[in-house]
Amino acid sequence: MKTTQTDTKTKLIEAAMELIWKGSYGSVSVDDICRAADVKKGSFYHFFPSKVDLAIAVMEESYTLLQPELDSIFSPGTEPLARFERLADSIYEFQAQTAAKYHQVCGCPFTSLGSEMAGQEAGIRAKFADIAHRRERYYVNALRDLVAMGQLPETTDVQVKAQEIYAYIVGQLVIARIENDLELLKRDLKPGLLKILGAGNRTGKAA
């Protein structure tokens, strides 16, 4: 079967996504990516002027793959607190699946790239901020529903609270990756989220 340009570009993105996520941006070369994708180096530069441009494409593709899950978790038909409980469950389950596949806790692909390269590459920094803002919009909508239901004070700055939630989740994923310990997420992620939302005493599973 003839390989199309779209197939080649997709192979490069998927190979880079896996290699960078398992390791780091700095530890992966263009040659490594081309070898893993079974693509010639000339084809790499046909699609991406640099490794940075590929990394930005990887971040966007990672979010594209995540978005349907976020749409489902944050469905308006789900009770607002349950949306955050389901988010915590989804994060843990995804990390457990990737840990089983790669034999290590990989953490957040956006954060891994952002923390390593944002200080050096403005494009990666901008893409990280863009993805963070898109994710925070889900949180903002759920937080507004919590305010409307009287479960958060009317004076709550939902934008600031959303940023706090995002920062907490990122921090938990970074720690789990550093410690290579899934149990930290299982133990701390959901209770911590609920505490931020003023529902630390909530028990039971999401409906």
C-alpha positions in Angstrom: 0.0 0.0 0.0 1.3 3.4 -1.0 2.2 5.7 1.9 0.6 9.1 1.6 2.0 12.4 2.9 -0.7 12.4 5.6 0.4 9.0 6.7 4.1 10.0 6.9 3.3 13.1 8.9 1.1 11.2 11.3 3.8 8.5 11.8 6.3 11.2 12.7 4.0 12.8 15.2 3.1 9.5 16.8 6.7 8.4 17.0 7.8 11.7 18.5 4.8 11.7 21.0 5.9 8.3 22.4 9.6 8.9 22.5 9.4 12.4 24.0 6.8 11.3 26.5 8.8 8.3 27.7 12.0 10.2 27.8 12.5 13.9 27.2 12.7 16.4 24.4 16.5 16.7 24.8 17.1 12.9 24.8 15.4 12.3 21.5 17.0 13.3 18.2 15.5 13.8 14.8 17.3 10.6 13.8 15.6 8.7 16.6 12.2 9.9 15.6 12.7 9.1 11.9 14.0 5.6 12.8 11.0 4.9 15.1 8.6 6.2 12.4 10.4 4.4 9.6 10.6 7.7 7.7 13.5 9.2 5.8 15.1 12.3 7.3 14.3 14.3 4.2 10.6 13.6 4.8 10.9 14.9 8.3 12.1 18.3 7.1 9.4 18.4 4.4 6.8 18.5 7.1 8.6 20.2 10.0 11.2 22.9 9.7 12.7 21.8 13.1 12.2 19.5 16.0 10.5 22.3 17.9 7.8 22.5 15.2 7.3 18.8 15.5 7.1 19.1 19.3 4.4 21.7 19.0 2.5 19.5 16.6 2.8 16.7 19.1 1.3 18.9 21.9 -1.6 19.8 19.6 -2.2 16.1 18.6 -2.1 15.1 22.3 -4.8 17.6 23.1 -6.9 16.5 20.1 -6.8 12.9 21.4 -7.8 14.1 24.9 -10.6 16.4 24.0 -13.4 13.8 23.4 -12.7 12.5 26.9 -12.9 16.0 28.4 -16.2 16.6 26.5 -17.6 13.5 28.0 -16.4 14.1 31.6 -17.6 17.7 31.6 -21.0 17.1 30.0 -23.5 19.6 31.4 -25.8 16.7 32.2 -23.3 15.5 34.9 -23.5 17.0 38.4 -20.7 19.6 38.6 -18.7 18.0 41.5 -19.0 14.6 39.8 -17.3 16.1 36.7 -14.2 16.8 38.8 -14.4 13.4 40.4 -14.6 11.8 37.0 -11.7 13.9 35.8 -9.5 12.6 38.7 -10.6 9.0 37.9 -9.8 9.5 34.2 -6.4 10.9 34.9 -5.5 8.0 37.1 -6.8 5.4 34.7 -4.9 6.9 31.8 -1.7 7.1 33.8 -2.1 3.5 34.9 -2.6 2.4 31.3 0.5 4.2 30.1 2.6 3.0 33.1 1.6 -0.6 32.2 2.7 0.0 28.6 6.0 1.9 29.2 6.8 0.5 32.7 7.0 4.0 34.2 4.8 6.8 35.2 4.9 9.2 32.3 2.9 12.2 33.7 1.5 14.9 31.5 2.9 15.2 28.0 2.2 18.9 27.8 3.9 19.6 31.2 6.9 17.4 30.4 7.6 19.4 27.2 6.6 22.7 28.7 8.8 22.4 31.8 11.8 21.3 29.8 11.7 23.6 26.8 9.3 26.6 27.5 12.2 28.7 28.8 14.1 28.2 25.6 11.4 28.0 23.0 8.6 30.6 22.8 6.5 28.4 20.5 6.4 25.6 23.0 5.6 28.1 25.8 2.8 29.6 23.8 1.4 26.1 22.9 1.5 25.1 26.5 -0.4 28.2 27.6 -2.9 27.7 24.8 -3.7 24.1 25.9 -3.8 25.1 29.5 -6.4 27.8 28.7 -8.5 25.3 26.7 -8.5 22.8 29.6 -9.3 25.5 32.1 -12.5 26.5 30.2 -13.9 23.1 31.1 -13.2 23.8 34.7 -14.6 27.3 34.5 -18.0 26.1 33.2 -18.3 23.5 35.9 -17.3 26.0 38.6 -20.0 28.4 37.3 -22.5 25.6 37.7 -21.3 25.0 41.3 -21.8 28.7 42.0 -25.3 28.7 40.5 -26.2 25.7 42.6 -24.9 27.4 45.8 -22.1 24.9 46.3 -19.5 27.7 45.9 -19.7 31.3 47.1 -21.1 33.8 44.6 -17.9 35.8 45.1 -15.8 32.9 43.8 -13.4 34.0 41.0 -14.0 31.0 38.8 -11.1 31.9 36.4 -8.6 32.0 39.3 -10.1 28.8 40.8 -9.8 27.0 37.4 -6.1 28.0 37.3 -5.6 26.7 40.8 -7.2 23.4 39.8 -5.0 23.1 36.7 -1.9 23.9 38.7 -2.8 21.3 41.3 -3.3 18.6 38.7 -0.1 19.4 36.9 1.8 19.3 40.2 0.4 15.9 41.1 1.4 14.5 37.7 4.9 15.9 38.0 5.3 14.4 41.5 4.0 11.1 40.3 6.4 11.0 37.4 9.4 12.0 39.6 8.6 9.4 42.2 7.4 6.9 39.5 4.5 6.1 41.8 0.9 5.8 40.7 -0.3 5.3 44.2 0.3 9.0 44.8 -2.3 9.9 42.2 -4.7 7.3 43.5 -4.3 8.5 47.0 -4.1 12.3 46.6 -5.6 13.5 43.3 -9.3 13.3 43.9 -9.3 14.3 47.6 -7.1 17.3 46.8 -9.4 18.4 44.0 -12.5 18.1 46.3 -10.7 20.1 49.0 -10.0 22.9 46.5 -13.7 22.9 45.7 -14.7 23.0 49.4 -16.1 19.5 49.3 -13.3 17.6 51.2 -15.8 15.6 53.2 -17.6 14.2 50.1 -17.4 10.4 49.9 -18.5 7.8 47.4 -18.1 7.6 43.7 -19.4 9.9 41.0 -22.9 9.1 39.8 
